[in-house]
Protein backbone atom coordinates (compact mmCIF):
# COMPACT_ATOMS: atom_id res chain seq x y z
CA UNK A 1 0.00 0.00 0.00
CA UNK A 2 1.60 3.27 -1.10
CA UNK A 3 -0.53 5.68 0.93
CA UNK A 4 0.91 7.56 3.90
CA UNK A 5 0.48 6.05 7.37
CA UNK A 6 -1.95 7.85 9.66
CA UNK A 7 -0.71 8.63 13.17
CA UNK A 8 -3.72 10.67 14.28
CA UNK A 9 -7.20 10.72 12.77
CA UNK A 10 -8.45 13.88 14.43
CA UNK A 11 -11.89 15.33 14.99
CA UNK A 12 -14.16 12.36 14.29
CA UNK A 13 -17.31 11.15 16.05
CA UNK A 14 -16.96 7.42 16.82
CA UNK A 15 -20.42 5.83 16.52
CA UNK A 16 -21.85 9.36 16.43
CA UNK A 17 -20.53 10.24 19.89
CA UNK A 18 -18.33 13.09 21.07
CA UNK A 19 -15.63 14.49 18.82
CA UNK A 20 -12.49 12.45 19.33
CA UNK A 21 -8.96 11.95 18.08
CA UNK A 22 -7.92 8.40 17.15
CA UNK A 23 -4.21 7.78 17.76
CA UNK A 24 -2.72 5.07 15.56
CA UNK A 25 0.57 3.18 15.47
CA UNK A 26 1.60 0.19 13.37
CA UNK A 27 -1.89 -0.09 11.94
CA UNK A 28 -3.58 -0.33 15.35
CA UNK A 29 -5.63 2.18 17.32
CA UNK A 30 -3.60 3.00 20.43
CA UNK A 31 -5.92 5.57 22.04
CA UNK A 32 -9.26 7.30 21.58
CA UNK A 33 -9.04 10.72 23.21
CA UNK A 34 -11.35 13.75 23.38
CA UNK A 35 -10.71 15.98 20.39
CA UNK A 36 -8.14 18.69 21.07
CA UNK A 37 -8.70 21.61 18.66
CA UNK A 38 -5.26 22.96 19.51
CA UNK A 39 -3.43 19.73 18.66
CA UNK A 40 -0.68 20.38 16.14
CA UNK A 41 -0.16 23.98 17.21
CA UNK A 42 0.20 26.14 14.14
CA UNK A 43 -0.39 23.24 11.78
CA UNK A 44 -3.09 23.83 9.19
CA UNK A 45 -5.33 21.65 7.08
CA UNK A 46 -4.04 21.20 3.52
CA UNK A 47 -7.02 19.21 2.29
CA UNK A 48 -8.73 22.15 0.67
CA UNK A 49 -11.13 22.41 3.57
CA UNK A 50 -12.47 18.92 2.90
CA UNK A 51 -12.46 16.19 5.55
CA UNK A 52 -9.62 13.75 5.09
CA UNK A 53 -7.02 16.38 4.30
CA UNK A 54 -3.60 16.12 5.89
CA UNK A 55 -2.37 18.67 8.37
CA UNK A 56 0.67 20.66 7.30
CA UNK A 57 3.43 20.56 9.87
CA UNK A 58 1.99 17.42 11.47
CA UNK A 59 3.05 14.35 9.44
CA UNK A 60 0.52 11.55 9.50
CA UNK A 61 -2.26 13.69 10.99
CA UNK A 62 -5.52 13.55 9.03
CA UNK A 63 -8.46 15.83 9.75
CA UNK A 64 -11.84 14.09 9.99
CA UNK A 65 -13.82 17.32 9.94
CA UNK A 66 -16.21 16.18 12.65
CA UNK A 67 -17.64 13.39 10.49
CA UNK A 68 -19.27 10.28 11.91
CA UNK A 69 -16.86 7.36 12.25
CA UNK A 70 -17.71 3.67 11.95
CA UNK A 71 -15.37 0.69 12.06
CA UNK A 72 -14.39 -0.65 8.66
CA UNK A 73 -17.22 -2.74 7.21
CA UNK A 74 -16.89 -6.53 7.34
CA UNK A 75 -18.19 -8.59 4.44
CA UNK A 76 -18.81 -11.88 6.25
CA UNK A 77 -20.05 -13.83 3.20
CA UNK A 78 -18.53 -13.02 -0.17
CA UNK A 79 -17.50 -14.83 -3.38
CA UNK A 80 -14.78 -12.53 -4.67
CA UNK A 81 -13.39 -15.19 -7.02
CA UNK A 82 -16.58 -15.31 -9.11
CA UNK A 83 -17.24 -11.70 -10.11
CA UNK A 84 -17.02 -10.24 -13.60
CA UNK A 85 -16.94 -6.71 -12.18
CA UNK A 86 -15.18 -4.32 -14.56
CA UNK A 87 -15.80 -6.47 -17.64
CA UNK A 88 -18.35 -5.76 -20.40
CA UNK A 89 -21.92 -6.62 -19.43
CA UNK A 90 -22.66 -10.35 -19.34
CA UNK A 91 -26.29 -11.26 -20.00
CA UNK A 92 -27.62 -13.91 -17.65
CA UNK A 93 -28.47 -17.19 -19.34
CA UNK A 94 -28.67 -19.83 -16.66
CA UNK A 95 -31.52 -22.11 -15.67
CA UNK A 96 -33.48 -21.55 -12.46
CA UNK A 97 -32.43 -23.15 -9.19
CA UNK A 98 -29.12 -23.95 -7.57
CA UNK A 99 -28.34 -26.82 -9.93
CA UNK A 100 -29.04 -24.71 -13.02
CA UNK A 101 -26.84 -21.86 -11.81
CA UNK A 102 -24.00 -24.22 -10.97
CA UNK A 103 -24.14 -25.70 -14.48
CA UNK A 104 -24.27 -22.24 -16.09
CA UNK A 105 -21.27 -21.06 -14.13
CA UNK A 106 -19.23 -24.15 -14.94
CA UNK A 107 -20.00 -23.71 -18.65
CA UNK A 108 -18.97 -20.06 -18.92
CA UNK A 109 -16.48 -19.11 -16.20
CA UNK A 110 -13.40 -19.90 -18.29
CA UNK A 111 -14.39 -17.54 -21.11
CA UNK A 112 -14.62 -14.69 -18.56
CA UNK A 113 -11.26 -15.50 -17.00
CA UNK A 114 -12.86 -16.63 -13.74
CA UNK A 115 -11.13 -17.10 -11.40
CA UNK A 116 -8.63 -14.40 -12.34
CA UNK A 117 -6.51 -11.92 -10.43
CA UNK A 118 -7.70 -8.97 -12.52
CA UNK A 119 -11.42 -9.48 -11.90
CA UNK A 120 -10.90 -10.39 -8.24
CA UNK A 121 -8.78 -7.30 -7.74
CA UNK A 122 -11.43 -5.15 -9.43
CA UNK A 123 -14.23 -6.29 -7.13
CA UNK A 124 -12.04 -6.01 -4.04
CA UNK A 125 -11.06 -2.45 -4.94
CA UNK A 126 -14.73 -1.56 -5.35
CA UNK A 127 -15.44 -3.04 -1.94
CA UNK A 128 -12.61 -1.04 -0.37
CA UNK A 129 -13.88 2.12 -2.06
CA UNK A 130 -17.20 1.74 -0.29
CA UNK A 131 -15.70 1.02 3.12
CA UNK A 132 -15.14 -2.73 3.39
CA UNK A 133 -11.81 -3.47 5.05
CA UNK A 134 -12.24 -7.16 5.97
CA UNK A 135 -13.77 -10.08 4.06
CA UNK A 136 -14.58 -13.74 4.57
CA UNK A 137 -14.73 -15.10 1.05
CA UNK A 138 -15.88 -18.47 -0.13
CA UNK A 139 -13.62 -19.58 -2.98
CA UNK A 140 -14.57 -22.41 -5.32
CA UNK A 141 -12.58 -25.61 -4.94
CA UNK A 142 -13.58 -28.25 -7.46
CA UNK A 143 -12.27 -30.77 -9.96
CA UNK A 144 -12.05 -28.10 -12.67
CA UNK A 145 -10.07 -25.37 -10.91
CA UNK A 146 -8.48 -27.31 -8.09
CA UNK A 147 -7.00 -24.83 -5.62
CA UNK A 148 -6.26 -22.18 -8.25
CA UNK A 149 -9.08 -19.92 -7.08
CA UNK A 150 -7.57 -19.67 -3.61
CA UNK A 151 -4.21 -18.74 -5.10
CA UNK A 152 -5.92 -16.06 -7.21
CA UNK A 153 -7.68 -14.50 -4.24
CA UNK A 154 -4.53 -14.53 -2.12
CA UNK A 155 -2.63 -12.79 -4.93
CA UNK A 156 -5.32 -10.14 -5.37
CA UNK A 157 -5.46 -9.44 -1.63
CA UNK A 158 -1.67 -9.14 -1.51
CA UNK A 159 -1.73 -6.69 -4.42
CA UNK A 160 -3.84 -4.33 -2.28
CA UNK A 161 -1.04 -4.20 0.26
CA UNK A 162 -3.14 -4.41 3.40
CA UNK A 163 -6.16 -2.41 2.24
CA UNK A 164 -8.35 -5.43 2.95
CA UNK A 165 -7.93 -8.33 5.37
CA UNK A 166 -9.29 -11.63 4.07
CA UNK A 167 -10.07 -15.10 5.35
CA UNK A 168 -10.73 -17.94 2.92
CA UNK A 169 -13.42 -20.61 2.92
CA UNK A 170 -12.54 -23.50 0.58
CA UNK A 171 -15.97 -23.88 -0.99
CA UNK A 172 -17.32 -26.98 -2.81
CA UNK A 173 -19.80 -25.16 -5.08
CA UNK A 174 -20.43 -28.28 -7.17
CA UNK A 175 -21.00 -30.60 -4.21
CA UNK A 176 -18.79 -32.69 -1.95
CA UNK A 177 -19.60 -36.39 -1.98
CA UNK A 178 -21.21 -36.43 -5.42
CA UNK A 179 -17.88 -35.32 -6.91
CA UNK A 180 -15.25 -37.89 -5.83
CA UNK A 181 -12.00 -36.12 -5.04
CA UNK A 182 -13.51 -32.89 -3.69
CA UNK A 183 -13.06 -33.90 -0.05
CA UNK A 184 -9.37 -34.44 -0.75
CA UNK A 185 -9.16 -30.99 -2.34
CA UNK A 186 -10.82 -29.42 0.70
CA UNK A 187 -8.33 -31.19 2.93
CA UNK A 188 -5.44 -29.93 0.79
CA UNK A 189 -6.83 -26.39 0.96
CA UNK A 190 -7.04 -26.54 4.73
CA UNK A 191 -3.52 -27.94 4.96
CA UNK A 192 -2.32 -25.09 2.73
CA UNK A 193 -3.79 -22.36 4.93
CA UNK A 194 -7.48 -21.89 4.12
CA UNK A 195 -9.05 -20.83 7.41
CA UNK A 196 -12.32 -22.69 6.82
CA UNK A 197 -13.78 -25.51 4.76
CA UNK A 198 -17.22 -25.07 3.27
CA UNK A 199 -20.22 -27.23 2.62
CA UNK A 200 -23.32 -26.94 0.46
CA UNK A 201 -26.84 -28.18 1.20
CA UNK A 202 -25.78 -31.60 2.51
CA UNK A 203 -29.26 -33.03 1.94
CA UNK A 204 -30.40 -31.58 -1.38
CA UNK A 205 -27.03 -31.41 -3.18
CA UNK A 206 -25.17 -34.50 -1.92
CA UNK A 207 -28.35 -36.24 -0.71
CA UNK A 208 -26.30 -37.52 2.22
CA UNK A 209 -26.29 -34.95 5.01
CA UNK A 210 -24.56 -37.19 7.54
CA UNK A 211 -21.90 -38.19 5.05
CA UNK A 212 -21.09 -34.63 3.96
CA UNK A 213 -20.91 -33.35 7.52
CA UNK A 214 -18.80 -36.33 8.59
CA UNK A 215 -16.29 -35.44 5.88
CA UNK A 216 -16.19 -31.73 6.70
CA UNK A 217 -15.89 -32.21 10.46
CA UNK A 218 -13.12 -34.77 9.99
CA UNK A 219 -11.09 -32.17 8.04
CA UNK A 220 -11.84 -29.46 10.60
CA UNK A 221 -10.72 -31.64 13.49
CA UNK A 222 -7.60 -32.82 11.67
CA UNK A 223 -6.51 -29.41 10.37
CA UNK A 224 -7.79 -27.10 13.09
CA UNK A 225 -9.93 -25.02 10.73
CA UNK A 226 -13.50 -23.73 10.82
CA UNK A 227 -16.57 -24.92 8.93
CA UNK A 228 -18.92 -22.66 6.94
CA UNK A 229 -21.89 -24.39 5.29
CA UNK A 230 -24.20 -22.83 2.69
CA UNK A 231 -27.66 -24.01 3.70
CA UNK A 232 -30.47 -23.00 1.36
CA UNK A 233 -32.78 -25.88 2.28
CA UNK A 234 -35.79 -24.46 4.07
CA UNK A 235 -38.33 -25.55 6.66
CA UNK A 236 -37.90 -28.80 8.52
CA UNK A 237 -35.33 -30.14 6.05
CA UNK A 238 -33.07 -27.19 6.76
CA UNK A 239 -33.75 -27.35 10.50
CA UNK A 240 -32.84 -31.05 10.52
CA UNK A 241 -29.45 -30.31 8.96
CA UNK A 242 -28.78 -27.53 11.48
CA UNK A 243 -29.58 -30.01 14.25
CA UNK A 244 -27.04 -32.41 12.74
CA UNK A 245 -24.47 -29.61 12.75
CA UNK A 246 -25.27 -28.76 16.36
CA UNK A 247 -24.73 -32.38 17.39
CA UNK A 248 -21.45 -32.71 15.48
CA UNK A 249 -20.18 -29.37 16.75
CA UNK A 250 -20.66 -30.33 20.38
CA UNK A 251 -19.30 -33.85 19.95
CA UNK A 252 -16.16 -32.61 18.16
CA UNK A 253 -15.53 -29.66 20.49
CA UNK A 254 -15.71 -27.15 17.63
CA UNK A 255 -17.90 -24.63 19.44
CA UNK A 256 -17.33 -21.18 17.98
CA UNK A 257 -15.88 -22.53 14.73
CA UNK A 258 -19.01 -23.55 12.78
CA UNK A 259 -21.14 -21.18 10.70
CA UNK A 260 -24.46 -21.60 8.91
CA UNK A 261 -24.64 -19.35 5.86
CA UNK A 262 -28.12 -18.28 4.66
CA UNK A 263 -29.99 -20.67 6.95
CA UNK A 264 -33.37 -19.76 5.49
CA UNK A 265 -35.03 -22.42 7.63
CA UNK A 266 -34.36 -20.44 10.81
CA UNK A 267 -36.48 -17.57 9.54
CA UNK A 268 -39.22 -19.88 8.30
CA UNK A 269 -39.79 -21.75 11.56
CA UNK A 270 -42.30 -20.36 14.02
CA UNK A 271 -42.94 -20.17 17.73
CA UNK A 272 -41.29 -22.61 20.08
CA UNK A 273 -39.77 -24.61 17.20
CA UNK A 274 -37.75 -21.58 16.14
CA UNK A 275 -36.95 -20.58 19.70
CA UNK A 276 -35.68 -24.06 20.61
CA UNK A 277 -33.48 -24.30 17.52
CA UNK A 278 -32.01 -20.83 18.09
CA UNK A 279 -31.29 -21.67 21.74
CA UNK A 280 -29.54 -24.90 20.74
CA UNK A 281 -27.43 -23.04 18.17
CA UNK A 282 -26.39 -20.57 20.84
CA UNK A 283 -25.43 -23.30 23.26
CA UNK A 284 -23.30 -24.96 20.57
CA UNK A 285 -21.58 -21.70 19.64
CA UNK A 286 -22.81 -21.85 16.05
CA UNK A 287 -22.87 -18.56 14.14
CA UNK A 288 -24.89 -17.38 11.14
CA UNK A 289 -24.28 -15.18 8.13
CA UNK A 290 -26.98 -13.61 6.00
CA UNK A 291 -27.02 -11.71 2.72
CA UNK A 292 -30.37 -10.07 3.50
CA UNK A 293 -32.07 -11.61 0.46
CA UNK A 294 -35.23 -9.96 -0.82
CA UNK A 295 -38.17 -12.32 -0.59
CA UNK A 296 -36.75 -14.62 2.08
CA UNK A 297 -38.21 -14.83 5.56
CA UNK A 298 -36.09 -12.48 7.67
CA UNK A 299 -33.92 -14.03 10.34
CA UNK A 300 -34.99 -13.37 13.94
CA UNK A 301 -31.97 -11.16 14.55
CA UNK A 302 -32.85 -10.08 18.07
CA UNK A 303 -33.59 -13.63 19.18
CA UNK A 304 -30.38 -14.94 17.61
CA UNK A 305 -28.24 -12.29 19.28
CA UNK A 306 -29.99 -12.77 22.63
CA UNK A 307 -29.21 -16.51 22.42
CA UNK A 308 -25.55 -15.80 21.75
CA UNK A 309 -25.68 -16.62 18.04
CA UNK A 310 -23.36 -14.14 16.34
CA UNK A 311 -24.72 -12.89 13.00
CA UNK A 312 -22.65 -11.51 10.13
CA UNK A 313 -23.73 -9.72 6.95
CA UNK A 314 -22.31 -10.36 3.50
CA UNK A 315 -22.85 -9.50 -0.13
CA UNK A 316 -22.89 -13.07 -1.49
CA UNK A 317 -21.94 -12.94 -5.19
CA UNK A 318 -21.28 -9.55 -6.77
CA UNK A 319 -22.22 -9.31 -10.47
CA UNK A 320 -21.37 -12.87 -11.41
CA UNK A 321 -22.68 -15.77 -13.45
CA UNK A 322 -25.31 -16.48 -10.79
CA UNK A 323 -26.83 -13.01 -10.88
CA UNK A 324 -26.08 -9.57 -12.38
CA UNK A 325 -26.95 -7.88 -9.09
CA UNK A 326 -24.58 -6.66 -6.38
CA UNK A 327 -22.22 -3.71 -6.00
CA UNK A 328 -20.06 -4.69 -3.05
CA UNK A 329 -21.41 -1.74 -1.04
CA UNK A 330 -22.00 -3.26 2.38
CA UNK A 331 -23.46 -0.10 3.90
CA UNK A 332 -26.21 -0.10 1.27
CA UNK A 333 -26.77 -3.77 2.09
CA UNK A 334 -27.05 -2.79 5.75
CA UNK A 335 -29.93 -0.53 4.77
CA UNK A 336 -31.56 -3.53 3.08
CA UNK A 337 -31.00 -5.73 6.14
CA UNK A 338 -32.63 -3.12 8.37
CA UNK A 339 -35.64 -2.72 6.08
CA UNK A 340 -36.18 -6.46 5.66
CA UNK A 341 -35.97 -6.85 9.44
CA UNK A 342 -38.58 -4.14 9.98
CA UNK A 343 -36.12 -1.96 11.90
CA UNK A 344 -37.32 1.57 12.65
CA UNK A 345 -36.11 2.41 16.14
CA UNK A 346 -32.70 3.99 16.56
CA UNK A 347 -31.35 1.15 18.69
CA UNK A 348 -32.32 -1.39 16.02
CA UNK A 349 -30.64 0.62 13.27
CA UNK A 350 -27.49 0.76 15.39
CA UNK A 351 -27.71 -3.01 15.75
CA UNK A 352 -27.75 -3.35 11.96
CA UNK A 353 -24.61 -1.21 11.72
CA UNK A 354 -22.87 -3.29 14.37
CA UNK A 355 -23.75 -6.52 12.55
CA UNK A 356 -22.02 -5.10 9.46
CA UNK A 357 -18.91 -3.97 11.32
CA UNK A 358 -17.81 -4.31 14.95
CA UNK A 359 -19.80 -7.41 15.85
CA UNK A 360 -18.43 -9.29 12.82
CA UNK A 361 -14.86 -9.44 14.16
CA UNK A 362 -15.04 -13.18 14.74
CA UNK A 363 -15.96 -13.84 11.10
CA UNK A 364 -12.55 -12.54 9.98
CA UNK A 365 -10.45 -13.97 12.80
CA UNK A 366 -10.17 -10.82 14.88
CA UNK A 367 -10.52 -10.42 18.63
CA UNK A 368 -11.73 -6.86 18.13
CA UNK A 369 -12.88 -4.77 15.19
CA UNK A 370 -14.13 -1.53 16.65
CA UNK A 371 -13.13 2.06 17.33
CA UNK A 372 -11.29 1.15 20.50
CA UNK A 373 -7.68 0.91 21.62
CA UNK A 374 -6.11 -2.35 20.52
CA UNK A 375 -8.33 -2.84 17.46
CA UNK A 376 -7.06 -2.61 13.87
CA UNK A 377 -7.14 0.97 12.62
CA UNK A 378 -9.96 0.34 10.12
CA UNK A 379 -12.24 3.38 10.01
CA UNK A 380 -14.96 4.69 7.69
CA UNK A 381 -16.04 8.34 7.79
CA UNK A 382 -19.46 9.44 6.53
CA UNK A 383 -21.35 12.72 6.60
CA UNK A 384 -24.30 11.69 8.78
CA UNK A 385 -26.03 13.04 11.86
CA UNK A 386 -25.84 9.73 13.68
CA UNK A 387 -25.62 6.00 13.07
CA UNK A 388 -29.34 5.55 12.24
CA UNK A 389 -29.01 8.32 9.65
CA UNK A 390 -25.97 6.58 8.16
CA UNK A 391 -27.82 3.26 7.95
CA UNK A 392 -30.94 4.56 6.25
CA UNK A 393 -29.10 6.81 3.76
CA UNK A 394 -25.84 4.95 3.18
CA UNK A 395 -24.05 8.21 2.27
CA UNK A 396 -20.86 8.28 0.24
CA UNK A 397 -17.79 7.21 2.14
CA UNK A 398 -15.77 10.40 2.69
CA UNK A 399 -12.69 8.56 3.96
CA UNK A 400 -11.69 4.93 4.39
CA UNK A 401 -8.72 3.98 6.55
CA UNK A 402 -7.44 0.39 6.59
CA UNK A 403 -4.63 -0.81 8.83
CA UNK A 404 -3.81 2.81 9.59
CA UNK A 405 -3.57 4.04 6.00
CA UNK A 406 -5.97 6.08 3.89
CA UNK A 407 -7.19 3.75 1.12
CA UNK A 408 -10.15 5.71 -0.26
CA UNK A 409 -11.23 9.32 -0.20
CA UNK A 410 -14.41 11.04 -1.44
CA UNK A 411 -15.58 7.89 -3.22
CA UNK A 412 -12.26 7.25 -4.99
CA UNK A 413 -10.14 4.23 -4.18
CA UNK A 414 -6.44 4.98 -3.74
CA UNK A 415 -4.98 1.46 -3.97
C-alpha positions, 0 to 999 in steps of 0.5 A: 500500500503506497498511501501515507500512514496515519498517526492521528485521525483527528476530529471524528465522532466514533459511533456518532458520539463526542468528537475524538482523536484516534491515535494510531501506530503500526496499523492499530488504534492506540488511544481514543481521546477527546478531540483537542482543537489545539493539537498540532499547534500552528499546523493547518489543514491542507485538504482544501477544507475537505475532511480527510485532508492532511495537516501541514506541519503534522506528518501523518495527521488527518483531519476528519472534519467532525464526520461520523466514524464507523469501524471498517465494514466486514463482508462476512459472506462473499464470493470474490473469485466469481465476479465479472466486475469491470468487464463488459456486461454479461447477459444472464443465461442460466436455468433456475435453481441452484443446480441450473446456476452451478451448471451455467457457471461451470460452462462459462467461467473460463471464457470470462477469466474466472477465477482471475486476479484482474477481476478479483482485484477489481471487485475487491477495490470496489469493496474497499472504495465503499468502506469494506476493510475485511472479508470472509470469502468463499472460494470455489474448490472443485475438480475443474479449478483445483486450488487455483481460485484460492491462489488467485484470491490470495494474490489479489489481496496481496496486491492491495497491500493491506487495504483489505484483510481476508479469510478464505473458505474453501468452498465446494460449489459443485458438491462434496460427496457427489464429486469424488476427489472434492473432499481431498481438495478441501483437505489440501486447501485446509492444509495449505492455509485456508481458514475454513472448509465449506459445505453446500446443502448436505441433503439436497445437493449431496443427498447424504447430510450425515456423510457430507458433515462427517467429511467436513468435520473430519477435516476441521478436526484434523486441520484445526480449521473452521466450517462454513456451510451454505444451507439454502434448504428451508423448513424442517429439512433445513432445520434437521441439517442444522440439528445435525451440525449442532450435534457434530459441533458439540461432539467434536468440540468445535464450538465457535468454529461452525457457521451456517450461511443463509440458513433460510429455515431459521427464519421460516420456523415459528414459535417454540420450534424456532426458539428451541433451535435458536437456543440450541445453536447458541449453546453450541456456539454456532454462528450465522451469516446472512445476505439479506435476500429480498423475498426470504423470511427475515432471520430473527436477529434479536432472538439470535443475538440474545441466544448468543448466536453471532450474526454476520452480513455479507454480499454473497456474489457480486455481479457474477454468473449467478446473478447480475446484481450486487455492487459490493457496497456493504453499507447499502446492504445494511440498509436492506437488512434493516428494512427487511428486518422491519427496523425503525427504532434507533437502537435497532438501526445501530444493531444493523450497523454493528452486525455489518462492522464491529460485531463481525470481528469473529468472522474474519479472525479478529478479537476486536474490530471496533473504534477502541484501543487495541483494534485494527485501525480500520475506520470509515467516515461518513457525513451523517447526523448519527448511526441511524441516519448513516444506515438509512441513507448509506451516504458516500464514504468520505474517507476509508482507513485500513490498517492505519492508511488512507485507502479511499477518499471522497468515493475514490479508491487509492490502492 
